Amino acid sequence: MTTIFGIKTNSGLDAIVLAADTQSNIYYGSSARKVIETKIREEKDYVIASAGTSTKLVERFFSYIYGRTTPKIFIREALRNKTHPIFLNLPENPVHTAIEAGYFPELALVNSDYYISKNGDESYEEIFDNLTEFIVVTRKPLGLYHVDPFGRVNTSPHNVDFITIGSGSEMAQTYILEAEYQDDPNLPDVKAEIREDRITLPVAMSLAIGSLKRASKEKDTGGPIDLVVITEEIIDVLGPDIRRDLTESDR
């Protein structure tokens, strides 16, 4: 699994910070091998960070929403060469269409296929933990959204506009909602500035990194942190800098 965290500023520069760990587990029966890979994908108008088990259909789904696979090919694989009228005319821009509609039926289709393939072999809890979900950040207009495993598009329910998903999400959420950052020794320069009504870009970046570090106590979260800053003008990818300079850079 993974931990992904997105937070929007409400003071100063209008921006969204998206952070993710880079640890992935490849399972061989009862054993697992940890590998480092990015979980954040940048496109021209949006950024997506996903959690869940990678399958051929999941990869085909993301290729479809990035415009690298045609809707016809994706649906043919998802429906196993069958057809259904609801999927005859898929949109050219599925991300923005889903956000406007509040629903991403293509993802629900992918996860139902995974559920069917695993039902009877794994418990419901194990299956649900491995379903695909993702955070999407749009540039114009600037927005932060969660697409849950059922395809529903949600916004943050919190006073601070943040969303976290993955196996370490409870730790990351507690870090913010219970103000655990106040006791975080890694935030000496911004700790006094953190208020719910004053989330500046430096504060948002610090909270994103702090929440990922806290979530790394969970066994399936780890590795260097990927960090991306999104505004209406730019997508600034900072993950390689952090991996290069490690703790000095992420501070």
C-alpha positions in Angstrom: 0.0 0.0 0.0 1.0 3.6 0.4 0.3 7.0 1.9 -0.7 10.0 -0.2 -1.4 13.4 1.2 -2.8 16.6 -0.6 -3.4 20.0 1.0 -4.5 23.3 -0.3 -3.4 26.7 0.9 -5.8 29.3 2.2 -3.4 32.2 2.6 -0.9 33.8 0.3 -0.2 32.0 -3.0 -3.1 29.8 -4.1 -1.5 26.4 -4.4 -1.9 22.7 -3.6 0.8 20.4 -2.3 0.7 16.7 -3.1 3.0 14.3 -1.4 3.5 10.5 -1.5 5.8 7.9 -0.2 7.7 5.9 -2.8 7.8 2.4 -1.2 6.0 -0.4 -3.1 5.8 -4.1 -2.1 6.1 -6.8 -4.7 4.7 -10.0 -3.3 6.0 -13.5 -4.1 3.6 -15.8 -2.2 4.1 -15.1 1.5 7.3 -13.0 1.0 7.6 -9.4 -0.3 10.3 -7.3 -1.9 10.3 -3.5 -1.3 11.0 -1.3 -4.3 11.2 2.5 -4.8 8.9 4.0 -7.4 7.0 7.2 -7.9 3.2 7.2 -7.3 2.5 10.7 -8.6 1.8 11.2 -12.3 1.9 14.7 -13.8 -0.1 15.7 -16.9 -0.5 19.2 -18.5 -3.7 20.1 -16.6 -3.7 17.8 -13.6 -1.7 15.6 -11.2 -2.8 12.2 -9.9 -1.5 10.1 -7.1 -3.0 6.6 -6.7 -3.2 3.9 -4.1 -4.1 0.2 -4.5 -2.9 -2.9 -6.2 -1.5 -2.5 -9.7 -3.1 -4.9 -12.3 -3.1 -4.9 -16.0 -6.6 -3.3 -16.1 -5.6 -0.7 -13.5 -2.7 0.3 -15.7 -4.9 0.3 -18.8 -7.4 2.6 -16.9 -4.7 5.1 -16.1 -3.4 4.9 -19.7 -6.9 5.7 -20.8 -7.4 8.7 -18.6 -4.0 10.1 -19.6 -5.0 9.7 -23.3 -2.4 7.0 -24.1 -5.0 4.3 -24.6 -8.2 4.8 -26.6 -11.5 4.5 -24.8 -12.4 1.6 -27.1 -9.4 -0.5 -26.1 -9.9 0.2 -22.4 -13.6 -0.8 -22.5 -12.9 -3.8 -24.6 -10.5 -5.1 -21.9 -12.7 -4.0 -19.0 -15.8 -5.7 -20.3 -13.9 -8.7 -21.7 -14.9 -7.9 -25.3 -18.5 -7.3 -24.5 -20.4 -4.0 -24.9 -22.7 -1.9 -22.8 -24.5 1.3 -23.9 -23.4 3.3 -20.9 -19.8 3.0 -22.1 -20.3 3.5 -25.9 -19.3 7.2 -25.8 -16.6 7.8 -23.2 -15.5 11.4 -22.8 -12.3 12.7 -24.4 -11.3 14.3 -21.1 -12.5 11.7 -18.5 -10.9 13.5 -15.4 -12.7 16.8 -15.9 -15.9 15.1 -16.9 -15.9 12.9 -13.8 -15.2 15.9 -11.5 -18.1 17.9 -13.0 -20.4 14.9 -12.7 -19.1 13.9 -9.2 -18.7 10.3 -10.4 -16.0 8.2 -12.2 -17.9 5.1 -13.5 -14.8 3.8 -15.3 -13.0 3.3 -11.9 -16.0 1.6 -10.4 -15.8 -0.8 -13.4 -12.1 -1.5 -12.8 -12.6 -2.2 -9.1 -15.6 -4.4 -9.6 -13.4 -6.5 -12.0 -10.8 -6.8 -9.3 -13.4 -7.8 -6.6 -14.8 -10.5 -8.9 -11.3 -11.9 -9.6 -10.4 -12.1 -5.8 -13.8 -13.0 -4.3 -13.5 -16.3 -2.5 -9.7 -16.2 -2.4 -9.4 -13.2 0.0 -11.5 -11.6 2.7 -13.6 -8.6 2.0 -11.3 -6.4 4.1 -8.2 -7.6 2.1 -10.0 -7.0 -1.2 -11.2 -3.5 -0.2 -7.7 -2.5 1.0 -6.3 -3.3 -2.4 -8.9 -1.5 -4.5 -7.7 1.5 -6.5 -8.4 5.0 -5.4 -6.6 8.3 -6.1 -6.2 12.0 -5.4 -6.4 14.3 -8.3 -5.4 17.9 -8.4 -6.6 20.1 -11.3 -4.9 23.3 -12.4 -7.7 25.3 -14.0 -9.6 25.8 -11.8 -7.3 24.8 -9.0 -8.9 21.9 -7.1 -8.2 19.0 -4.8 -10.4 15.8 -5.1 -10.5 12.2 -3.9 -11.9 9.5 -6.2 -12.9 6.7 -3.9 -12.9 3.0 -4.9 -16.6 3.2 -5.9 -15.9 6.0 -8.3 -17.3 8.8 -6.2 -15.6 12.2 -6.5 -15.2 13.9 -3.0 -13.7 17.1 -1.6 -12.2 17.6 1.8 -14.6 17.5 4.7 -12.2 19.3 7.1 -11.7 22.9 8.0 -8.2 22.6 6.6 -8.6 21.5 3.0 -6.6 18.3 2.9 -7.2 14.7 1.7 -5.2 11.6 2.6 -5.5 8.0 1.3 -3.7 4.7 1.6 -2.6 2.4 4.4 -1.0 5.2 6.4 -3.9 7.7 6.0 -5.2 7.4 9.5 -1.8 8.4 10.9 -1.5 11.2 8.5 -5.0 12.4 9.2 -4.4 12.3 13.0 -1.2 14.3 12.5 -3.3 17.2 11.2 -6.6 16.9 13.0 -5.1 16.4 16.5 -2.4 18.9 15.9 0.4 16.4 16.4 2.6 18.7 14.3 2.9 20.9 17.4 5.2 18.3 18.9 7.1 17.6 15.7 10.8 18.5 16.2 11.2 18.7 12.4 9.0 21.8 12.1 10.8 24.4 14.2 10.6 27.2 11.6 6.9 27.1 10.8 5.3 25.5 13.9 4.3 28.9 15.4 2.8 30.0 12.0 0.3 27.0 11.7 -3.3 28.1 12.1 -6.4 26.6 10.3 -7.0 30.0 8.7 -3.4 30.6 7.6 -2.1 27.6 5.6 0.6 29.3 3.5 2.7 27.4 1.0 5.6 26.8 3.4 3.2 25.6 6.0 1.4 23.3 3.5 4.7 21.8 2.4 5.8 21.3 6.0 2.5 19.6 7.0 2.7 17.4 3.9 6.2 16.2 4.7 5.4 15.9 8.4 2.3 13.8 7.8 4.2 11.5 5.5 7.0 11.0 8.0 4.4 10.2 10.7 2.7 7.7 8.4 6.0 6.0 7.7 5.6 4.3 11.0 3.1 2.1 9.2 5.0 -0.9 7.6 3.7 -0.4 4.1 4.7 3.3 3.9 8.3 4.3 3.4 11.1 5.4 1.1 12.0 9.0 0.1 9.1 11.5 -0.2 7.7 12.7 -3.6 6.5 16.3 -3.4 4.7 18.3 -6.1 3.4 21.9 -5.9 0.6 22.8 -8.2 -0.7 26.3 -9.0 -2.8 27.5 -12.0 0.5 28.4 -13.7 2.9 25.6 -13.0 3.4 22.0 -11.8 6.6 22.0 -9.8 8.0 18.5 -9.1 10.3 18.5 -6.1 10.6 14.8 -5.4 13.9 14.3 -7.3 15.4 17.2 -5.3 14.3 15.6 -2.0 15.7 12.2 -3.0 19.0 13.9 -4.1 19.5 16.0 -1.0 17.5 13.9 1.5 16.7 15.6 4.9 18.2 19.0 4.1 16.0 19.4 1.1 12.8 18.1 2.6 13.2 20.6 5.5 
